[in-house]
Amino acid sequence: MTKDFRHYYLALNDEQRQSFADSTLTTKRYIDSKLLNKNRSKRPGARRGLMRSLAEATNGELSYADMVDYFYGENEEQAA
């Protein structure tokens, strides 16, 4: 199973999530309510700068390409 942003973020504890959000110049609430939606079509399209910030905040665990795939890649059903 490929690790994606959702899995990465949900593995963090509450304090780590807050620190992560702070480092990306967004809010924990925005990440929780918008960026983690399981239905890819209901996620807002992330800006290039936000995707770069999210990737950098993972300290190398996820790349910018991983973020692009998470927000704009094929649906799992189509990829199978």
C-alpha positions as CSV (number, residue, x, y, z in Angstrom):
1,M,0.0,0.0,0.0
2,T,1.4,3.4,-1.0
3,K,1.7,5.9,1.8
4,D,-0.1,9.1,0.8
5,F,-0.6,12.4,2.5
6,R,-3.8,11.3,4.3
7,H,-2.1,8.3,5.9
8,Y,1.0,10.3,6.8
9,Y,-1.0,13.1,8.5
10,L,-3.4,10.7,10.3
11,A,-0.4,8.9,11.8
12,L,0.7,12.2,13.6
13,N,-0.5,12.9,17.1
14,D,-2.5,16.1,17.8
15,E,0.5,18.2,18.8
16,Q,2.4,17.0,15.7
17,R,-0.6,17.9,13.5
18,Q,-0.7,21.4,14.9
19,S,3.0,21.8,14.4
20,F,2.7,20.5,10.8
21,A,-0.1,22.9,10.0
22,D,1.9,25.8,11.5
23,S,4.9,24.9,9.3
24,T,2.7,24.9,6.2
25,L,1.1,28.3,7.0
26,T,-2.3,26.8,7.1
27,T,-4.6,25.6,9.9
28,K,-5.1,22.2,11.4
29,R,-8.8,22.7,10.9
30,Y,-8.4,23.3,7.1
31,I,-6.3,20.2,6.7
32,D,-8.7,18.1,8.7
33,S,-11.9,19.4,7.0
34,K,-10.8,19.9,3.5
35,L,-7.5,18.2,2.5
36,L,-8.2,14.8,4.1
37,N,-11.5,14.1,2.3
38,K,-11.5,10.4,1.3
39,N,-13.4,11.4,-1.9
40,R,-10.8,12.9,-4.2
41,S,-13.4,14.8,-6.2
42,K,-14.5,16.7,-3.0
43,R,-11.0,17.9,-2.1
44,P,-10.2,21.4,-3.2
45,G,-7.5,21.7,-5.7
46,A,-4.3,22.5,-3.8
47,R,-2.2,25.3,-5.0
48,R,1.4,24.5,-6.1
49,G,2.8,26.5,-3.2
50,L,0.7,24.6,-0.6
51,M,1.6,21.2,-2.1
52,R,5.3,22.2,-1.9
53,S,4.9,23.3,1.7
54,L,3.0,20.1,2.6
55,A,5.8,17.9,1.0
56,E,8.5,19.9,2.8
57,A,6.8,19.5,6.1
58,T,6.9,15.7,5.8
59,N,10.7,15.9,6.1
60,G,11.3,13.8,3.0
61,E,8.7,11.1,3.7
62,L,6.5,12.4,0.8
63,S,7.6,14.3,-2.3
64,Y,6.0,17.1,-4.3
65,A,5.1,14.4,-6.8
66,D,3.3,12.5,-4.1
67,M,1.3,15.6,-3.3
68,V,0.4,16.1,-6.9
69,D,-0.7,12.5,-7.1
70,Y,-2.8,12.8,-3.9
71,F,-4.6,15.9,-5.0
72,Y,-4.8,15.4,-8.8
73,G,-3.9,11.7,-9.6
74,E,-6.3,9.1,-10.9
75,N,-9.0,7.7,-8.6
76,E,-8.2,4.3,-7.1
77,E,-11.1,2.7,-9.1
78,Q,-9.7,4.0,-12.4
79,A,-6.2,3.0,-11.6
80,A,-7.0,-0.7,-11.0
